[in-house]
Amino acid sequence: MDSFLKEIDTELLKRWLLNQNEDDWDVKEVNDNIVIETKYGLGFINFYPDCIIELDVENKMTKEKVFFIHFQMNNFHHALGLLYDMRLCLQGLTTSKKTKVLLSCTSGLTTGFFAEKLNEGVQLLNKDFEFNAVSYGNLYDMAKDYDVILLAPQVSFRLSEVEGVLKNKRVYALSPALFGKYDVGNTITFLEDELYKEKEVQSQQENPLPIKQMLKAHQQILALAFIQLDQKIRLVSRLYDENNMILEDFEVYKNTISVDDIVDLINTILYGYPDIELISLSLPGVVYNGVVTLKKYGLNECHLQAFLEEKYSQKIVINNDVNTIVMGYFASQNDYESISFLYQARIGGTGGVGHIHRGHLIKGRHNIAGEIQYLPISFSENYQEIKKTPEGALEWTTKYCLGIASMVAPDAIIIYNRLISKSDDVKKEMEKYMPKSYIPDLIKIESLKEYMLIGCILLGLKEM
């Protein structure tokens, strides 16, 4: 789009936004930018030179950034689509004032009845709580949408286990006295008393990791990586200079992601750093010869690499997320010559494996090495019932670790599974089937960002 037309569209967009005042939100202009305020959220629309626009949504109660993206005005319709996503995010916050409490028992039946009584009680008492119930088998999958977890007496013996997995949630056990009588009033009082106490939330520090491998000479490199979260997508990127020093870190949070979003971010970064030589991407799904299949986000045999190469002069490299993670982990340590990475991104999902043997990434024919969805693994009879619990995750992880150890025998297996609290639990299970001396070192990691970005750099440079 011609720069003159970009400026006209940007100004039209700004004028249009300033006329969007409604009963439930207030739009105002502040220092040539726009602020949208609702009861529970703040939206910031910031305008920068060369028609670059930044959209930012913040939860007023928690100060959490829940939506964030940059883009350059190239298409008015696309800009309106992004603003619509931002609007939905702000509207969602208008219903998030209540503390959401999830009760759990063995089947969810008795807690379901109690949740109904509690919801009736908070309406009468005008309390800001919302209750729901779930069976223990589905607790971990649903917990992401709730602030507090209440365990009924029949599953309260799992309290420490649930706390260990759901580290950023408040988890409490209901006493038999409260639960047995369906004591609505005292249960609400108990919750208010506990929530008043300050909870120390364990935050995950993601400090940049060193690259412990020699890299070939290069100019500026941009690494882009998708990280799938429970409720949104985190697109992280990092710009390195020719000395592997970090110039910039960028992040985008959205409910979904598209090719247009990737283009928006690349355009924004290239505007400030036009001398970038290489753009290396890490994506979930199947990646083969630059073709990406990720049906969840509408990418079905998408020729993404060819599309980006036609659009940009920079070298474009695309790799699968599991392969970039295992490469990044390998490059950040000196203890192991061969490692495998076992990855289950979604609770109860299929997962994947990445292998490095003596510094070489094993991709295999058609790049399907590590696609464990094709292995006919036999699980216990009740696995479908427990696959979204720590017990199911332990069975899943143990069996695939045994397969990896038997067929590949790496020095170490790196595990990412949110329902596994300790790698020693996996080791104990493996010892039932395999001599202890044959079991590789098992290492559980909590964060993926740094390994993904380092892996992007290394795999990108291999293609230069």
Salt bridges, closest charged atoms under 4 A:
GLU11 OE2 - ARG15 NE 3.03
GLU22 OE2 - ARG87 NH2 2.84
GLU29 OE2 - ARG15 NH2 3.73
GLU37 OE2 - LYS60 NZ 2.90
GLU54 OE1 - HIS70 NE2 2.86
ASP56 OD2 - LYS65 NZ 3.00
GLU64 OE2 - LYS232 NZ 3.57
ASP85 OD2 - LYS254 NZ 3.22
ASP141 OD1 - LYS144 NZ 3.84
ASP141 OD2 - LYS388 NZ 2.99
GLU161 OE2 - ARG158 NH1 3.49
GLU192 OE2 - LYS127 NZ 3.10
GLU194 OE2 - LYS197 NZ 3.22
GLU206 OE1 - ARG234 NH2 2.88
ASP230 OD1 - ARG418 NH1 2.38
ASP249 OD1 - ARG238 NE 2.73
GLU251 OE2 - ARG234 NH2 2.87
GLU251 OE2 - LYS449 NZ 3.27
ASP260 OD2 - HIS78 ND1 3.66
ASP261 OD2 - LYS254 NZ 3.04
ASP264 OD2 - HIS78 NE2 2.67
GLU391 OE2 - ARG158 NH1 2.11
GLU395 OE2 - LYS399 NZ 3.22
GLU429 OE2 - LYS432 NZ 2.91
GLU446 OE2 - LYS444 NZ 2.85
GLU450 OE2 - ARG238 NH2 2.80
